[in-house]
């Protein structure tokens, strides 16, 4: 039984079983989500109800990033990643 959802084994499978790669991809996506949430607040207020915004705001960007990775909505460029660590 896993306390984490999505399960870590599933997430590692999306990152070539490399926990450091998973961490790097998830943290970069979480930063993007955080920036979008901050930058789009005024626009979101015009488009969504306060209840919908509160539901999204209650979610942590890293949790959203992990869920996106599990759904294959976020990936990474293998060549770029290999160049950055070399």
PDB file with one MODEL, atoms N, CA, C and O in Angstrom:
MODEL        1
ATOM      1  N   UNK A   1       0.842  -1.183   0.000  1.00  0.00           N
ATOM      2  CA  UNK A   1       0.000   0.000   0.000  1.00  0.00           C
ATOM      3  C   UNK A   1       0.883   1.240   0.000  1.00  0.00           C
ATOM      4  O   UNK A   1       1.819   1.348   0.793  1.00  0.00           O
ATOM      5  N   UNK A   2       0.586   2.150  -0.873  1.00  0.00           N
ATOM      6  CA  UNK A   2       1.371   3.376  -0.989  1.00  0.00           C
ATOM      7  C   UNK A   2       0.593   4.549  -0.409  1.00  0.00           C
ATOM      8  O   UNK A   2      -0.603   4.702  -0.658  1.00  0.00           O
ATOM      9  N   UNK A   3       1.282   5.365   0.360  1.00  0.00           N
ATOM     10  CA  UNK A   3       0.653   6.558   0.898  1.00  0.00           C
ATOM     11  C   UNK A   3       0.681   7.692  -0.110  1.00  0.00           C
ATOM     12  O   UNK A   3      -0.061   8.667   0.014  1.00  0.00           O
ATOM     13  N   UNK A   4       1.533   7.560  -1.097  1.00  0.00           N
ATOM     14  CA  UNK A   4       1.689   8.601  -2.100  1.00  0.00           C
ATOM     15  C   UNK A   4       0.815   8.287  -3.301  1.00  0.00           C
ATOM     16  O   UNK A   4       0.752   7.145  -3.757  1.00  0.00           O
ATOM     17  N   UNK A   5       0.150   9.301  -3.803  1.00  0.00           N
ATOM     18  CA  UNK A   5      -0.657   9.117  -4.988  1.00  0.00           C
ATOM     19  C   UNK A   5      -0.310  10.204  -5.974  1.00  0.00           C
ATOM     20  O   UNK A   5      -0.505  11.372  -5.638  1.00  0.00           O
ATOM     21  N   UNK A   6       0.184   9.924  -7.154  1.00  0.00           N
ATOM     22  CA  UNK A   6       0.418   8.610  -7.743  1.00  0.00           C
ATOM     23  C   UNK A   6       1.597   7.896  -7.077  1.00  0.00           C
ATOM     24  O   UNK A   6       2.485   8.541  -6.519  1.00  0.00           O
ATOM     25  N   UNK A   7       1.600   6.563  -7.139  1.00  0.00           N
ATOM     26  CA  UNK A   7       2.664   5.776  -6.501  1.00  0.00           C
ATOM     27  C   UNK A   7       4.049   6.097  -7.077  1.00  0.00           C
ATOM     28  O   UNK A   7       4.197   6.348  -8.273  1.00  0.00           O
ATOM     29  N   UNK A   8       5.035   6.082  -6.219  1.00  0.00           N
ATOM     30  CA  UNK A   8       6.397   6.439  -6.620  1.00  0.00           C
ATOM     31  C   UNK A   8       6.927   5.503  -7.697  1.00  0.00           C
ATOM     32  O   UNK A   8       7.671   5.937  -8.576  1.00  0.00           O
ATOM     33  N   UNK A   9       6.559   4.234  -7.645  1.00  0.00           N
ATOM     34  CA  UNK A   9       7.021   3.284  -8.672  1.00  0.00           C
ATOM     35  C   UNK A   9       6.521   3.685 -10.055  1.00  0.00           C
ATOM     36  O   UNK A   9       7.254   3.582 -11.038  1.00  0.00           O
ATOM     37  N   UNK A  10       5.285   4.139 -10.129  1.00  0.00           N
ATOM     38  CA  UNK A  10       4.720   4.591 -11.397  1.00  0.00           C
ATOM     39  C   UNK A  10       5.458   5.837 -11.885  1.00  0.00           C
ATOM     40  O   UNK A  10       5.765   5.950 -13.072  1.00  0.00           O
ATOM     41  N   UNK A  11       5.744   6.770 -10.977  1.00  0.00           N
ATOM     42  CA  UNK A  11       6.448   7.993 -11.355  1.00  0.00           C
ATOM     43  C   UNK A  11       7.873   7.705 -11.802  1.00  0.00           C
ATOM     44  O   UNK A  11       8.348   8.292 -12.774  1.00  0.00           O
ATOM     45  N   UNK A  12       8.558   6.809 -11.105  1.00  0.00           N
ATOM     46  CA  UNK A  12       9.925   6.465 -11.494  1.00  0.00           C
ATOM     47  C   UNK A  12       9.971   5.842 -12.883  1.00  0.00           C
ATOM     48  O   UNK A  12      10.916   6.062 -13.641  1.00  0.00           O
ATOM     49  N   UNK A  13       8.947   5.065 -13.209  1.00  0.00           N
ATOM     50  CA  UNK A  13       8.873   4.463 -14.541  1.00  0.00           C
ATOM     51  C   UNK A  13       8.799   5.507 -15.642  1.00  0.00           C
ATOM     52  O   UNK A  13       9.233   5.257 -16.766  1.00  0.00           O
ATOM     53  N   UNK A  14       8.257   6.665 -15.331  1.00  0.00           N
ATOM     54  CA  UNK A  14       8.144   7.755 -16.313  1.00  0.00           C
ATOM     55  C   UNK A  14       9.452   8.531 -16.455  1.00  0.00           C
ATOM     56  O   UNK A  14       9.610   9.330 -17.378  1.00  0.00           O
ATOM     57  N   UNK A  15      10.396   8.286 -15.526  1.00  0.00           N
ATOM     58  CA  UNK A  15      11.674   9.014 -15.525  1.00  0.00           C
ATOM     59  C   UNK A  15      12.857   8.054 -15.601  1.00  0.00           C
ATOM     60  O   UNK A  15      13.885   8.275 -14.963  1.00  0.00           O
ATOM     61  N   UNK A  16      12.707   7.000 -16.375  1.00  0.00           N
ATOM     62  CA  UNK A  16      13.786   6.026 -16.581  1.00  0.00           C
ATOM     63  C   UNK A  16      14.326   5.467 -15.268  1.00  0.00           C
ATOM     64  O   UNK A  16      15.515   5.167 -15.167  1.00  0.00           O
ATOM     65  N   UNK A  17      13.473   5.327 -14.272  1.00  0.00           N
ATOM     66  CA  UNK A  17      13.837   4.811 -12.942  1.00  0.00           C
ATOM     67  C   UNK A  17      14.967   5.598 -12.295  1.00  0.00           C
ATOM     68  O   UNK A  17      15.771   5.046 -11.544  1.00  0.00           O
ATOM     69  N   UNK A  18      15.023   6.881 -12.590  1.00  0.00           N
ATOM     70  CA  UNK A  18      16.051   7.768 -12.038  1.00  0.00           C
ATOM     71  C   UNK A  18      15.376   8.771 -11.106  1.00  0.00           C
ATOM     72  O   UNK A  18      14.723   9.706 -11.570  1.00  0.00           O
ATOM     73  N   UNK A  19      15.528   8.585  -9.812  1.00  0.00           N
ATOM     74  CA  UNK A  19      14.831   9.455  -8.853  1.00  0.00           C
ATOM     75  C   UNK A  19      15.313  10.896  -8.934  1.00  0.00           C
ATOM     76  O   UNK A  19      14.549  11.819  -8.651  1.00  0.00           O
ATOM     77  N   UNK A  20      16.578  11.105  -9.320  1.00  0.00           N
ATOM     78  CA  UNK A  20      17.089  12.468  -9.451  1.00  0.00           C
ATOM     79  C   UNK A  20      16.478  13.157 -10.667  1.00  0.00           C
ATOM     80  O   UNK A  20      16.173  14.349 -10.620  1.00  0.00           O
ATOM     81  N   UNK A  21      16.302  12.416 -11.743  1.00  0.00           N
ATOM     82  CA  UNK A  21      15.648  12.948 -12.933  1.00  0.00           C
ATOM     83  C   UNK A  21      14.190  13.286 -12.620  1.00  0.00           C
ATOM     84  O   UNK A  21      13.696  14.345 -13.007  1.00  0.00           O
ATOM     85  N   UNK A  22      13.512  12.391 -11.926  1.00  0.00           N
ATOM     86  CA  UNK A  22      12.128  12.640 -11.529  1.00  0.00           C
ATOM     87  C   UNK A  22      12.038  13.918 -10.705  1.00  0.00           C
ATOM     88  O   UNK A  22      11.155  14.745 -10.930  1.00  0.00           O
ATOM     89  N   UNK A  23      12.938  14.076  -9.766  1.00  0.00           N
ATOM     90  CA  UNK A  23      12.958  15.270  -8.919  1.00  0.00           C
ATOM     91  C   UNK A  23      13.179  16.528  -9.757  1.00  0.00           C
ATOM     92  O   UNK A  23      12.510  17.539  -9.545  1.00  0.00           O
ATOM     93  N   UNK A  24      14.108  16.472 -10.701  1.00  0.00           N
ATOM     94  CA  UNK A  24      14.420  17.635 -11.540  1.00  0.00           C
ATOM     95  C   UNK A  24      13.231  18.006 -12.422  1.00  0.00           C
ATOM     96  O   UNK A  24      12.884  19.183 -12.526  1.00  0.00           O
ATOM     97  N   UNK A  25      12.608  17.023 -13.052  1.00  0.00           N
ATOM     98  CA  UNK A  25      11.475  17.289 -13.936  1.00  0.00           C
ATOM     99  C   UNK A  25      10.286  17.821 -13.127  1.00  0.00           C
ATOM    100  O   UNK A  25       9.644  18.794 -13.523  1.00  0.00           O
ATOM    101  N   UNK A  26      10.004  17.182 -12.002  1.00  0.00           N
ATOM    102  CA  UNK A  26       8.870  17.599 -11.176  1.00  0.00           C
ATOM    103  C   UNK A  26       9.079  18.995 -10.592  1.00  0.00           C
ATOM    104  O   UNK A  26       8.145  19.795 -10.547  1.00  0.00           O
ATOM    105  N   UNK A  27      10.290  19.286 -10.150  1.00  0.00           N
ATOM    106  CA  UNK A  27      10.514  20.605  -9.546  1.00  0.00           C
ATOM    107  C   UNK A  27      10.443  21.713 -10.584  1.00  0.00           C
ATOM    108  O   UNK A  27       9.940  22.799 -10.297  1.00  0.00           O
ATOM    109  N   UNK A  28      10.945  21.449 -11.797  1.00  0.00           N
ATOM    110  CA  UNK A  28      10.859  22.460 -12.847  1.00  0.00           C
ATOM    111  C   UNK A  28       9.399  22.713 -13.229  1.00  0.00           C
ATOM    112  O   UNK A  28       8.988  23.859 -13.411  1.00  0.00           O
ATOM    113  N   UNK A  29       8.628  21.644 -13.348  1.00  0.00           N
ATOM    114  CA  UNK A  29       7.209  21.807 -13.686  1.00  0.00           C
ATOM    115  C   UNK A  29       6.464  22.509 -12.551  1.00  0.00           C
ATOM    116  O   UNK A  29       5.597  23.344 -12.808  1.00  0.00           O
ATOM    117  N   UNK A  30       6.792  22.180 -11.301  1.00  0.00           N
ATOM    118  CA  UNK A  30       6.148  22.830 -10.154  1.00  0.00           C
ATOM    119  C   UNK A  30       6.442  24.332 -10.144  1.00  0.00           C
ATOM    120  O   UNK A  30       5.568  25.136  -9.818  1.00  0.00           O
ATOM    121  N   UNK A  31       7.671  24.709 -10.500  1.00  0.00           N
ATOM    122  CA  UNK A  31       7.998  26.140 -10.594  1.00  0.00           C
ATOM    123  C   UNK A  31       7.164  26.810 -11.678  1.00  0.00           C
ATOM    124  O   UNK A  31       6.675  27.924 -11.494  1.00  0.00           O
ATOM    125  N   UNK A  32       7.004  26.128 -12.805  1.00  0.00           N
ATOM    126  CA  UNK A  32       6.179  26.676 -13.886  1.00  0.00           C
ATOM    127  C   UNK A  32       4.728  26.860 -13.424  1.00  0.00           C
ATOM    128  O   UNK A  32       4.109  27.891 -13.684  1.00  0.00           O
ATOM    129  N   UNK A  33       4.205  25.856 -12.743  1.00  0.00           N
ATOM    130  CA  UNK A  33       2.829  25.930 -12.241  1.00  0.00           C
ATOM    131  C   UNK A  33       2.694  27.081 -11.252  1.00  0.00           C
ATOM    132  O   UNK A  33       1.733  27.848 -11.312  1.00  0.00           O
ATOM    133  N   UNK A  34       3.649  27.199 -10.350  1.00  0.00           N
ATOM    134  CA  UNK A  34       3.618  28.272  -9.356  1.00  0.00           C
ATOM    135  C   UNK A  34       3.651  29.637 -10.033  1.00  0.00           C
ATOM    136  O   UNK A  34       2.898  30.536  -9.657  1.00  0.00           O
ATOM    137  N   UNK A  35       4.513  29.795 -11.023  1.00  0.00           N
ATOM    138  CA  UNK A  35       4.583  31.057 -11.765  1.00  0.00           C
ATOM    139  C   UNK A  35       3.266  31.361 -12.474  1.00  0.00           C
ATOM    140  O   UNK A  35       2.802  32.501 -12.485  1.00  0.00           O
ATOM    141  N   UNK A  36       2.669  30.322 -13.068  1.00  0.00           N
ATOM    142  CA  UNK A  36       1.394  30.522 -13.761  1.00  0.00           C
ATOM    143  C   UNK A  36       0.301  30.914 -12.780  1.00  0.00           C
ATOM    144  O   UNK A  36      -0.510  31.794 -13.068  1.00  0.00           O
ATOM    145  N   UNK A  37       0.277  30.265 -11.621  1.00  0.00           N
ATOM    146  CA  UNK A  37      -0.745  30.578 -10.628  1.00  0.00           C
ATOM    147  C   UNK A  37      -0.604  32.015 -10.139  1.00  0.00           C
ATOM    148  O   UNK A  37      -1.605  32.699  -9.929  1.00  0.00           O
ATOM    149  N   UNK A  38       0.600  32.464  -9.962  1.00  0.00           N
ATOM    150  CA  UNK A  38       0.817  33.842  -9.522  1.00  0.00           C
ATOM    151  C   UNK A  38       0.478  34.830 -10.628  1.00  0.00           C
ATOM    152  O   UNK A  38      -0.192  35.834 -10.387  1.00  0.00           O
ATOM    153  N   UNK A  39       0.938  34.547 -11.830  1.00  0.00           N
ATOM    154  CA  UNK A  39       0.765  35.475 -12.940  1.00  0.00           C
ATOM    155  C   UNK A  39      -0.637  35.524 -13.501  1.00  0.00           C
ATOM    156  O   UNK A  39      -1.045  36.528 -14.084  1.00  0.00           O
ATOM    157  N   UNK A  40      -1.375  34.442 -13.328  1.00  0.00           N
ATOM    158  CA  UNK A  40      -2.707  34.359 -13.923  1.00  0.00           C
ATOM    159  C   UNK A  40      -3.829  34.615 -12.919  1.00  0.00           C
ATOM    160  O   UNK A  40      -5.003  34.439 -13.246  1.00  0.00           O
ATOM    161  N   UNK A  41      -3.481  35.029 -11.706  1.00  0.00           N
ATOM    162  CA  UNK A  41      -4.500  35.203 -10.667  1.00  0.00           C
ATOM    163  C   UNK A  41      -5.603  36.163 -11.110  1.00  0.00           C
ATOM    164  O   UNK A  41      -6.786  35.845 -10.991  1.00  0.00           O
ATOM    165  N   UNK A  42      -5.224  37.331 -11.617  1.00  0.00           N
ATOM    166  CA  UNK A  42      -6.230  38.311 -12.021  1.00  0.00           C
ATOM    167  C   UNK A  42      -7.077  37.797 -13.177  1.00  0.00           C
ATOM    168  O   UNK A  42      -8.294  37.984 -13.199  1.00  0.00           O
ATOM    169  N   UNK A  43      -6.432  37.158 -14.124  1.00  0.00           N
ATOM    170  CA  UNK A  43      -7.162  36.600 -15.265  1.00  0.00           C
ATOM    171  C   UNK A  43      -8.089  35.485 -14.799  1.00  0.00           C
ATOM    172  O   UNK A  43      -9.224  35.377 -15.265  1.00  0.00           O
ATOM    173  N   UNK A  44      -7.602  34.659 -13.879  1.00  0.00           N
ATOM    174  CA  UNK A  44      -8.412  33.549 -13.377  1.00  0.00           C
ATOM    175  C   UNK A  44      -9.652  34.059 -12.650  1.00  0.00           C
ATOM    176  O   UNK A  44     -10.725  33.466 -12.761  1.00  0.00           O
ATOM    177  N   UNK A  45      -9.509  35.148 -11.911  1.00  0.00           N
ATOM    178  CA  UNK A  45     -10.661  35.697 -11.205  1.00  0.00           C
ATOM    179  C   UNK A  45     -11.754  36.126 -12.180  1.00  0.00           C
ATOM    180  O   UNK A  45     -12.941  36.047 -11.861  1.00  0.00           O
ATOM    181  N   UNK A  46     -11.359  36.575 -13.353  1.00  0.00           N
ATOM    182  CA  UNK A  46     -12.333  36.986 -14.361  1.00  0.00           C
ATOM    183  C   UNK A  46     -12.994  35.789 -15.042  1.00  0.00           C
ATOM    184  O   UNK A  46     -14.120  35.899 -15.527  1.00  0.00           O
ATOM    185  N   UNK A  47     -12.304  34.646 -15.082  1.00  0.00           N
ATOM    186  CA  UNK A  47     -12.800  33.487 -15.825  1.00  0.00           C
ATOM    187  C   UNK A  47     -13.438  32.405 -14.960  1.00  0.00           C
ATOM    188  O   UNK A  47     -14.280  31.646 -15.442  1.00  0.00           O
ATOM    189  N   UNK A  48     -13.048  32.324 -13.689  1.00  0.00           N
ATOM    190  CA  UNK A  48     -13.515  31.232 -12.836  1.00  0.00           C
ATOM    191  C   UNK A  48     -14.145  31.787 -11.571  1.00  0.00           C
ATOM    192  O   UNK A  48     -13.907  32.928 -11.176  1.00  0.00           O
ATOM    193  N   UNK A  49     -14.949  30.949 -10.954  1.00  0.00           N
ATOM    194  CA  UNK A  49     -15.557  31.361  -9.689  1.00  0.00           C
ATOM    195  C   UNK A  49     -14.520  31.271  -8.581  1.00  0.00           C
ATOM    196  O   UNK A  49     -13.506  30.587  -8.720  1.00  0.00           O
ATOM    197  N   UNK A  50     -14.776  31.954  -7.499  1.00  0.00           N
ATOM    198  CA  UNK A  50     -13.871  31.939  -6.356  1.00  0.00           C
ATOM    199  C   UNK A  50     -13.715  30.529  -5.795  1.00  0.00           C
ATOM    200  O   UNK A  50     -12.639  30.179  -5.308  1.00  0.00           O
ATOM    201  N   UNK A  51     -14.753  29.727  -5.852  1.00  0.00           N
ATOM    202  CA  UNK A  51     -14.693  28.347  -5.349  1.00  0.00           C
ATOM    203  C   UNK A  51     -13.718  27.516  -6.175  1.00  0.00           C
ATOM    204  O   UNK A  51     -12.924  26.759  -5.617  1.00  0.00           O
ATOM    205  N   UNK A  52     -13.771  27.648  -7.497  1.00  0.00           N
ATOM    206  CA  UNK A  52     -12.858  26.895  -8.366  1.00  0.00           C
ATOM    207  C   UNK A  52     -11.415  27.312  -8.116  1.00  0.00           C
ATOM    208  O   UNK A  52     -10.523  26.464  -8.071  1.00  0.00           O
ATOM    209  N   UNK A  53     -11.184  28.585  -7.958  1.00  0.00           N
ATOM    210  CA  UNK A  53      -9.831  29.071  -7.709  1.00  0.00           C
ATOM    211  C   UNK A  53      -9.329  28.569  -6.365  1.00  0.00           C
ATOM    212  O   UNK A  53      -8.169  28.178  -6.244  1.00  0.00           O
ATOM    213  N   UNK A  54     -10.181  28.574  -5.366  1.00  0.00           N
ATOM    214  CA  UNK A  54      -9.788  28.092  -4.038  1.00  0.00           C
ATOM    215  C   UNK A  54      -9.411  26.619  -4.076  1.00  0.00           C
ATOM    216  O   UNK A  54      -8.485  26.195  -3.384  1.00  0.00           O
ATOM    217  N   UNK A  55     -10.124  25.836  -4.882  1.00  0.00           N
ATOM    218  CA  UNK A  55      -9.798  24.414  -4.996  1.00  0.00           C
ATOM    219  C   UNK A  55      -8.419  24.227  -5.618  1.00  0.00           C
ATOM    220  O   UNK A  55      -7.648  23.382  -5.163  1.00  0.00           O
ATOM    221  N   UNK A  56      -8.098  25.002  -6.649  1.00  0.00           N
ATOM    222  CA  UNK A  56      -6.777  24.910  -7.268  1.00  0.00           C
ATOM    223  C   UNK A  56      -5.702  25.452  -6.345  1.00  0.00           C
ATOM    224  O   UNK A  56      -4.618  24.877  -6.246  1.00  0.00           O
ATOM    225  N   UNK A  57      -5.988  26.537  -5.681  1.00  0.00           N
ATOM    226  CA  UNK A  57      -5.001  27.151  -4.799  1.00  0.00           C
ATOM    227  C   UNK A  57      -4.670  26.249  -3.623  1.00  0.00           C
ATOM    228  O   UNK A  57      -3.580  26.341  -3.060  1.00  0.00           O
ATOM    229  N   UNK A  58      -5.593  25.385  -3.249  1.00  0.00           N
ATOM    230  CA  UNK A  58      -5.360  24.476  -2.137  1.00  0.00           C
ATOM    231  C   UNK A  58      -4.434  23.325  -2.495  1.00  0.00           C
ATOM    232  O   UNK A  58      -3.968  22.609  -1.609  1.00  0.00           O
ATOM    233  N   UNK A  59      -4.167  23.143  -3.759  1.00  0.00           N
ATOM    234  CA  UNK A  59      -3.295  22.075  -4.233  1.00  0.00           C
ATOM    235  C   UNK A  59      -1.878  22.598  -4.325  1.00  0.00           C
ATOM    236  O   UNK A  59      -1.659  23.727  -4.765  1.00  0.00           O
ATOM    237  N   UNK A  60      -0.945  21.818  -3.927  1.00  0.00           N
ATOM    238  CA  UNK A  60       0.458  22.212  -4.002  1.00  0.00           C
ATOM    239  C   UNK A  60       0.971  22.006  -5.432  1.00  0.00           C
ATOM    240  O   UNK A  60       0.641  21.007  -6.070  1.00  0.00           O
ATOM    241  N   UNK A  61       1.779  22.952  -5.937  1.00  0.00           N
ATOM    242  CA  UNK A  61       2.293  22.828  -7.309  1.00  0.00           C
ATOM    243  C   UNK A  61       3.051  21.524  -7.545  1.00  0.00           C
ATOM    244  O   UNK A  61       2.969  20.961  -8.637  1.00  0.00           O
ATOM    245  N   UNK A  62       3.787  21.032  -6.545  1.00  0.00           N
ATOM    246  CA  UNK A  62       4.532  19.784  -6.727  1.00  0.00           C
ATOM    247  C   UNK A  62       3.579  18.599  -6.887  1.00  0.00           C
ATOM    248  O   UNK A  62       3.850  17.695  -7.677  1.00  0.00           O
ATOM    249  N   UNK A  63       2.478  18.593  -6.154  1.00  0.00           N
ATOM    250  CA  UNK A  63       1.487  17.522  -6.302  1.00  0.00           C
ATOM    251  C   UNK A  63       0.881  17.546  -7.694  1.00  0.00           C
ATOM    252  O   UNK A  63       0.707  16.500  -8.321  1.00  0.00           O
ATOM    253  N   UNK A  64       0.558  18.744  -8.180  1.00  0.00           N
ATOM    254  CA  UNK A  64       0.016  18.868  -9.535  1.00  0.00           C
ATOM    255  C   UNK A  64       1.035  18.382 -10.562  1.00  0.00           C
ATOM    256  O   UNK A  64       0.675  17.699 -11.521  1.00  0.00           O
ATOM    257  N   UNK A  65       2.303  18.733 -10.364  1.00  0.00           N
ATOM    258  CA  UNK A  65       3.359  18.310 -11.288  1.00  0.00           C
ATOM    259  C   UNK A  65       3.490  16.785 -11.315  1.00  0.00           C
ATOM    260  O   UNK A  65       3.609  16.195 -12.389  1.00  0.00           O
ATOM    261  N   UNK A  66       3.467  16.156 -10.161  1.00  0.00           N
ATOM    262  CA  UNK A  66       3.584  14.686 -10.094  1.00  0.00           C
ATOM    263  C   UNK A  66       2.403  14.022 -10.796  1.00  0.00           C
ATOM    264  O   UNK A  66       2.575  13.021 -11.492  1.00  0.00           O
ATOM    265  N   UNK A  67       1.200  14.578 -10.614  1.00  0.00           N
ATOM    266  CA  UNK A  67       0.035  14.008 -11.278  1.00  0.00           C
ATOM    267  C   UNK A  67       0.158  14.156 -12.792  1.00  0.00           C
ATOM    268  O   UNK A  67      -0.215  13.245 -13.531  1.00  0.00           O
ATOM    269  N   UNK A  68       0.673  15.290 -13.263  1.00  0.00           N
ATOM    270  CA  UNK A  68       0.869  15.490 -14.695  1.00  0.00           C
ATOM    271  C   UNK A  68       1.907  14.520 -15.251  1.00  0.00           C
ATOM    272  O   UNK A  68       1.744  14.007 -16.358  1.00  0.00           O
ATOM    273  N   UNK A  69       2.964  14.266 -14.498  1.00  0.00           N
ATOM    274  CA  UNK A  69       3.985  13.294 -14.926  1.00  0.00           C
ATOM    275  C   UNK A  69       3.362  11.907 -15.040  1.00  0.00           C
ATOM    276  O   UNK A  69       3.614  11.192 -16.010  1.00  0.00           O
ATOM    277  N   UNK A  70       2.563  11.526 -14.069  1.00  0.00           N
ATOM    278  CA  UNK A  70       1.921  10.210 -14.080  1.00  0.00           C
ATOM    279  C   UNK A  70       0.989  10.048 -15.283  1.00  0.00           C
ATOM    280  O   UNK A  70       0.846   8.947 -15.815  1.00  0.00           O
ATOM    281  N   UNK A  71       0.355  11.145 -15.711  1.00  0.00           N
ATOM    282  CA  UNK A  71      -0.561  11.102 -16.864  1.00  0.00           C
ATOM    283  C   UNK A  71       0.163  11.315 -18.190  1.00  0.00           C
ATOM    284  O   UNK A  71      -0.481  11.452 -19.231  1.00  0.00           O
ATOM    285  N   UNK A  72       1.496  11.343 -18.163  1.00  0.00           N
ATOM    286  CA  UNK A  72       2.315  11.562 -19.366  1.00  0.00           C
ATOM    287  C   UNK A  72       2.051  12.911 -20.025  1.00  0.00           C
ATOM    288  O   UNK A  72       2.196  13.050 -21.239  1.00  0.00           O
ATOM    289  N   UNK A  73       1.666  13.898 -19.232  1.00  0.00           N
ATOM    290  CA  UNK A  73       1.441  15.242 -19.755  1.00  0.00           C
ATOM    291  C   UNK A  73       2.715  16.081 -19.682  1.00  0.00           C
ATOM    292  O   UNK A  73       2.789  17.156 -20.278  1.00  0.00           O
ATOM    293  N   UNK A  74       3.709  15.595 -18.959  1.00  0.00           N
ATOM    294  CA  UNK A  74       4.982  16.293 -18.798  1.00  0.00           C
ATOM    295  C   UNK A  74       6.088  15.302 -19.108  1.00  0.00           C
ATOM    296  O   UNK A  74       6.061  14.159 -18.651  1.00  0.00           O
ATOM    297  N   UNK A  75       7.042  15.741 -19.876  1.00  0.00           N
ATOM    298  CA  UNK A  75       8.185  14.907 -20.206  1.00  0.00           C
ATOM    299  C   UNK A  75       9.448  15.748 -20.167  1.00  0.00           C
ATOM    300  O   UNK A  75       9.460  16.853 -19.625  1.00  0.00           O
ATOM    301  N   UNK A  76      10.491  15.218 -20.738  1.00  0.00           N
ATOM    302  CA  UNK A  76      11.760  15.939 -20.756  1.00  0.00           C
ATOM    303  C   UNK A  76      12.527  15.558 -22.011  1.00  0.00           C
ATOM    304  O   UNK A  76      12.282  14.517 -22.620  1.00  0.00           O
ATOM    305  N   UNK A  77      13.449  16.414 -22.379  1.00  0.00           N
ATOM    306  CA  UNK A  77      14.303  16.209 -23.544  1.00  0.00           C
ATOM    307  C   UNK A  77      15.546  15.448 -23.077  1.00  0.00           C
ATOM    308  O   UNK A  77      16.377  15.999 -22.356  1.00  0.00           O
ATOM    309  N   UNK A  78      15.674  14.189 -23.486  1.00  0.00           N
ATOM    310  CA  UNK A  78      16.793  13.346 -23.047  1.00  0.00           C
ATOM    311  C   UNK A  78      18.141  13.997 -23.363  1.00  0.00           C
ATOM    312  O   UNK A  78      19.031  14.023 -22.513  1.00  0.00           O
ATOM    313  N   UNK A  79      18.291  14.516 -24.566  1.00  0.00           N
ATOM    314  CA  UNK A  79      19.566  15.096 -24.990  1.00  0.00           C
ATOM    315  C   UNK A  79      19.904  16.335 -24.152  1.00  0.00           C
ATOM    316  O   UNK A  79      21.043  16.488 -23.710  1.00  0.00           O
ATOM    317  N   UNK A  80      18.931  17.210 -23.932  1.00  0.00           N
ATOM    318  CA  UNK A  80      19.161  18.414 -23.134  1.00  0.00           C
ATOM    319  C   UNK A  80      19.544  18.044 -21.704  1.00  0.00           C
ATOM    320  O   UNK A  80      20.456  18.637 -21.128  1.00  0.00           O
ATOM    321  N   UNK A  81      18.849  17.068 -21.136  1.00  0.00           N
ATOM    322  CA  UNK A  81      19.138  16.652 -19.765  1.00  0.00           C
ATOM    323  C   UNK A  81      20.558  16.090 -19.667  1.00  0.00           C
ATOM    324  O   UNK A  81      21.286  16.406 -18.726  1.00  0.00           O
ATOM    325  N   UNK A  82      20.952  15.256 -20.637  1.00  0.00           N
ATOM    326  CA  UNK A  82      22.294  14.669 -20.612  1.00  0.00           C
ATOM    327  C   UNK A  82      23.373  15.747 -20.734  1.00  0.00           C
ATOM    328  O   UNK A  82      24.426  15.641 -20.107  1.00  0.00           O
ATOM    329  N   UNK A  83      23.115  16.784 -21.540  1.00  0.00           N
ATOM    330  CA  UNK A  83      24.082  17.878 -21.693  1.00  0.00           C
ATOM    331  C   UNK A  83      24.227  18.695 -20.414  1.00  0.00           C
ATOM    332  O   UNK A  83      25.324  19.146 -20.083  1.00  0.00           O
ATOM    333  N   UNK A  84      23.111  18.888 -19.685  1.00  0.00           N
ATOM    334  CA  UNK A  84      23.133  19.700 -18.464  1.00  0.00           C
ATOM    335  C   UNK A  84      23.907  19.017 -17.349  1.00  0.00           C
ATOM    336  O   UNK A  84      24.527  19.693 -16.527  1.00  0.00           O
ATOM    337  N   UNK A  85      23.885  17.679 -17.303  1.00  0.00           N
ATOM    338  CA  UNK A  85      24.597  17.007 -16.215  1.00  0.00           C
ATOM    339  C   UNK A  85      26.032  16.688 -16.576  1.00  0.00           C
ATOM    340  O   UNK A  85      26.803  16.260 -15.717  1.00  0.00           O
ATOM    341  N   UNK A  86      26.408  16.886 -17.830  1.00  0.00           N
ATOM    342  CA  UNK A  86      27.781  16.606 -18.251  1.00  0.00           C
ATOM    343  C   UNK A  86      28.702  17.771 -17.979  1.00  0.00           C
ATOM    344  O   UNK A  86      29.894  17.698 -18.275  1.00  0.00           O
TER     345      UNK A  86
ENDMDL
END
